[in-house]
Amino acid sequence: VTVDVDAAQKGKAVSPMLYGIFYEDINHAADGGLYAELVRNRSFEDNDKAPEHWKAKGNASLQLISKGLLNKVQGKALEVTFNGDGDGFNNEGYWGIPAVQGRTYKLSFWAKGKLKGKLKAYLSCGCGTKVFASTEFEGKQFSNKWTKYEATLTSKTNHPKALLWFAATGKGKLAFDVVSLMPPTFNNRENGMRPELASMLYDLHPKFFRFPGGCFVEGQQSPDNAFRWERTIGPIEERPGHWNVNWGYRTTDGIGFHEYLQLAEDLGSKPLYVVNVGIWHGGFTPVDSIQPWIDETLNALEYANGPVTSKYGALRAKNGHPAPFNIEYLEIGNENNQPNPREQSDNYYKRFQLFRDAVLAKYPNMHIIGNVASWGTDDPTWDSDEKVELLDEHYYRTPNWFADNFRKYDTYNRQGPDIYVGEYAVTQGFGNVGNLNAALGEAVYMMGMENNSDIVKMASYAPIFANVNETRWRPDMIQFNATRALGTPSYYVQRMMANNVGTRIMAVTQNNPYKVNPDDIKVKPATCAVGVGTWGTNASFEEKALTLEEGATSQPVAKAEVKGTWKKEGNVVKQTSWEEGTVLLNNKLFTSDEYTYKVRARKDKGHEG
Ligand code: AHR
């Protein structure tokens, strides 16, 4: 193959900001993931009735208390009654605490009360007999005043699923709160990140870091479940945490606004902050009352960018970062420009205009990003005269869709806004944890974006992380448990593309003797068909006939764990048994009593219908 490039051409410049990352607290991306904290439910806020993830040992009794607390943001604490020598309790961590030989862990906790004898804190296995690392506190150190206690533990051994134990040598009653165990962190930051996961981000050399979501920005049911930046800064005991309702667990907000900005800096990326425009899943603040949300955004920007003499700039300095973080990119809402929105929002364009004008009045160089209408379609639009610099498009599709859309941006209007493809990934036909076919589809699409980088200025794959013990959204490009992390083929495509991005797009002429005329390709057509049926909770199942050749296999088009047996009768294949399972359609959890499903039948990998 001969490829001719006329070096005299100028060529289109590739955007220097093209490849970045989109971080969202989804699938335990933060607590039990990137955030290095090893103690689960450290503030005892996860459950009102029982101290989840904590267990008593011996004759100790554990009780959640809601009076006499450490401070106003704490809703509960754990009261432990030690009835005798050896009584205690433990924490199981996020599916295990990895004990690593020679590793030093920072232990801290708040406590008050009385204890005779000593309190021993140690790392041990499930039965608590083998001690990997330990430290002791004298009973007389405790008083009726909440006090912070700190120590280090160095593990003598390796164990993938250790527990953090506390045990007393005498009787007493102590209340505990904010119990933390931190291993060494990425760049040795206080309250920092798990090194191997952060390093995988670093290796992508992302030009920008979009945070904190996604739906995580919006929250669900109540504005209190949205990301409210001011509640996520300062000492960890002063962060209330909140319910991450969209993704099904409570977050400590241990990775808060400050840590996001710090991480962006550590990754060498420009922070891209997505703000809430007064909309959460299930409700919204009417557009004529959204000033408090705008003020919240302006305060956040002052925290990140303001001088140390400003109110929030001073707070940033107090929290350890006198120099501004310099947010240059701001996205006004996440997927909020919906004609028929799940959020029932009103008037996105008005919200956009109010936020944009308020921000630009103070920060005239801020790059402002708008949400397209509507993100679920193949041809999203901006149906407004409001001026917008960048538009955020999202695509979750099949490998073929991405490959077929290689030329999507060739025809975009160059007079219109620039494009930021803020979320894209193969989410259909991908296998459970991503596969090479998915990654190839994404790679082809990325080359299309790169070719059109005069208008596609930025792009980020989504989402990044999944703890394999509790994954709500699949696929994700980094899979992990407490001890190991794995990049999917999509991760390696992101890494390869981002580390080898060109600077100019040159037109080439090609002489390819191997070029195949598509008309010459002879594919034996398979007999296959698509069937549609419904399946309710009573498992009443109406089968539409499928014509299929002997030996064919079938699979649901959407990711639906509906397992069944298929039998051929004459020319018709019927499903003869099925089991109820989780149903994910377009990767969203489908909870309705009844759903419609399609099956795609294929004889072998080459013949698909
Ligand atoms: O990436 C997962 C989710 O997909 C994001 O939270 C949301 O923006 C999109 O719908």
Residues whose N, C-alpha, C, O or C-beta is under 5 A from the ligand:
A	BS01	AHR	G214 C215 F216 A462 P463
